[in-house]
Structure formats: structure tokens, C-alpha cells
Amino acid sequence: MKRNLNSTLSIVIAAALLAAAPAAVLAQTAAPAAAATAAPAGSPSQLVLSNSTRILATLESRRPEFTQNRAALRQFVASEFNNIFDRDYSARLVLGVHGRGASDADIAVFADALADSLMQRYGSSLLDLNTKLKVRVKSETPLRGGQIVKVSSEYLRQGAEAVPVDYLMRKVGTQWKVFDVMVEGVSFVQTFRNQFDQPLKQKSIPQVAADIKAGKLQAQASTN
């Protein structure tokens, strides 16, 4: 039986969008040197690790500033999100059948609206992220002949059950980017595909994107 995911996803989705869910994988695990050796330079696991380590260090050092200046936090979150997350490809997957034949412009408009909604609702949750979380990278599995890679990890929280978090990544040019995140088996893409399916049956992609931007529809990182 799935636990209530609202509180978990409100924090994890913000971090996971930035590939920061494996918070301090090296810094907090028992054998950092071995972990570093296991993740070759440029591999998806190594990229998740290096990005998360840097992001968590920045959050810790700039926490007082970000707490007082939410605009600076939003700018930081947006910058990291754009660098790490494959927004348009993920948006196309969220649209599913509604995105078939859609123009790149419509996909981009929807991707922007979805990203803005998520950042507004969950970006501040990064300030609640415990930088002493222990996370273990379990495996890196190539899929579709290596075109896609799944990086499996676990949140290790003191006094609580481990939370499994998996990342699906694909290569965009020369860089691996995240396009889906699964928390306890619940897919980011599938969650939002289900959420926006009905509105997309009634309106065009640009119209739904406009409703998201206007706050009439909100991206909810919850299955409840």
C-alpha cells in the first residue's frame, strides 16, 4: 500500500527535478572513494552526483539569503532546472496522445507553463531539504540499447524508511539529462499525464498552458 505522497513529493519533486534528490551521495555514504570510482566521469550517475553535491552545497551556503530573498531562490532553481532537466521531451511525454503532431512551439509553451507551476509551488521546498540526508545510488541500468539510462537511488532518512527514487535520463547532444523521476514507483510523467488528460481533451495545448500560467490549473506533485 502506498503511503501518502504529498509531503514526500513536495520536497522530493523539487529536488528531483534538479537531480538533487541523491543529496550528498558521496559526502554522506560510508565509502565515498569507492562510490566515486564506481561512477565514471561523464556517466549519468556521476552527473547526478556532481550536480546534487554542488546544489546542496549552494543551498547550505546561501540558505539565509534564499530564505530572505525568494526571487534569488527562484532564479537559482530555474537556472539549475534548465541545465539538468529535459523539459520539452518530458512535456511531450506528459502530453502523451495529446502531443501527437503538436508543433515544437506548442510543446515548448506547455513545458514552460508546467515548469513555472512546479517551481512556484515546490521550489521553496528546497529550503526544507535536510542536507544531512543520506542517499545511496544503487544502480545504473541502460535501457533501449543505451539510449536511456535509469539511475536508481534511495533516500536514507534517520528514523524513517528509505524512499526509493529512480531517474530516467537520456542524452541530449553530449549531455545526459533527466526526463522522468519515479518516487516509490510513482512516475512524475505519469502523474502529470493523468492530471492534465481531461483538460487536454477539452482545450488545445496552448489553452491548457495558458490556464496553468494563470493559476486556473496547477501542477500537483501528489497522487491524492
Secondary structure, DSSP 8 states (H G I E B T S, - for coil): -----HHHHHHHHHHHHTT-SSTTHHHHSS-HHHHHHHS-TTSHHHHHHHHHHHHHHHHHHTHHHHHH-HHHHHHHHHHHHHHHB-HHHHHHHHHGGGGTT--HHHHHHHHHHHHHHHHHHHGGGGGG--TT-EEEEEEEEEEGGGTEEEEEEEEE-TTS--EEEEEEEEEETTEEEEEEEEETTEEHHHHHHHHHHHHHHHS-HHHHHHHHHHTSS-------
